[in-house]
Amino acid sequence: MPRTLLLTAFSSLALTLASCGSASTGDKTANAQPSPPASLPASETFALEAKATFNEPWAMAFAPGTDVLFVTEKGGAIRGLGPDGKLIFVNGAPDVDYGGQGGLGDIAFLQSEAASTLTPRTIYLTWAEAGPSGTRGAALGRGRLVCEDHQSCDIRELAVIWRQQPKVSGRGHYSHRIAFSPDERYLFVASGERQKQDPAQDLSNTLGTIVRLLPDGTPAPGNPFADRGSPSDEIWSYGHRNILGLKFDAQGRPWDLEHGPAGGDELNLVRRGANYGWPLVSNGNHYGGQHIPDHDTRPDLAAPAISWNPVIAPGDMVFYTGDQFPEWRGQVLIAAMKPAALVRVAIDGDAAREVARYPMEHRVRSIAQGPDGAIWLIEDGRNVAESRLLKLTPRQDSAPR
């Protein structure tokens, strides 16, 4: 039987915790997002059910039309969880370059292929891929998920359809989040700057960018830098650091969620051809304490809708559209890793503001909305026991806001 846990309101002490390592945020705190209320009423508590545990889980997605949730693990495994609570093992995952922030990444399906059973369907995956001479980069693959019984599935005909360019040394900032436009005509891929900084301002590569592709992985027509040739013809926006959330709102607008350095995590409305400034500007500083000019010093560069000091170390995001928490509709729910929390952000046009924060026992890596409107969270703990899949629903005696 799953354990039922209570998620209680955070204390004011939680707001004082720095969250991006040992580096100080310095005078950047002057530009911090105002803190949400230091405490929430007892009615702002929720019920959580622990459904399963995983080994270094990274991403999850429901197979559209079903109650089956598929989870990726960094080491290269994929497992599904059926409504009966039994795990489904998935064969045919790609070979990954595991280590640091690298391994198996995001997972996505096509809403247009929704079916009430696990009929064969297209599956998209991202992962860290090894290259020559100790280099690595993110890869995007497409295949067919075939489930012939309720115990196992196979990924068939998996082929790489896009690669981050160029492959470089190191094992950080792959980003490799993926999101389809609501009409599924375009596939957006977050391509981190791989901790190299300067390439994020160089349109001759795809590091530090969001690329817009067709579903087959080729550059989408109408991209802003198409006249520069490959790979610039893939780029939709640039000047990004490490994007770990990428979703569309109800108006069909893409938003990204990215890690700043020591301070300055960002939620951005992603616009065609926009430069988001990294590493020229940030509302954080370098980890060594070196100053970075604030966003407001460069009005010619795109500024975040909201930034955080201290940071929240975001892992993922979702725009809530369900019925279980009706007052949350249209808001962004963020999986935060440090301090561990579920963060709720209201959107007002192009602006954003944090309205609530619910502390968690362990870091939260990924978030998804279930078919019934429940919220699913995956922890990013130090071991399997601290890496639970959790289902969040309203308590019977409360009315979450």
Secondary structure, DSSP 4 states (H G I P E B T S, - for coil): -PPEEEEPPPPGGGGG---SSS---GGGGGGPPPPPPS---TTS-EEEEEEEE-SSEEEEEE-TTSS-EEEEETTS-EEEE-TTS-EEEEE-PPP---BTTBSEEEEEE-GGG--SS---EEEEEEEEEE-GGG-EEEEEEEEEEE-SSSSEEEEEEEEEEEE-SS-BSSS---EEEEEE-TTSS-EEEEE--TT--GGGG-TTS-TTEEEEE-TTSSBPTT-TTGGG-TTGGGEEEE---EEEEEEE-TTS-EEEEEE-SBS-EEEEE--TT-B--TTT--SSB-TTS-----GGG-TTSPPPSEEESS---EEEEEE---SSSGGGTT-EEEEEETTEEEEEEEEETTEEEEEEEEE-SS-EEEEEE-TTS-EEEEE--SSGGG-EEEEEEE-TT----
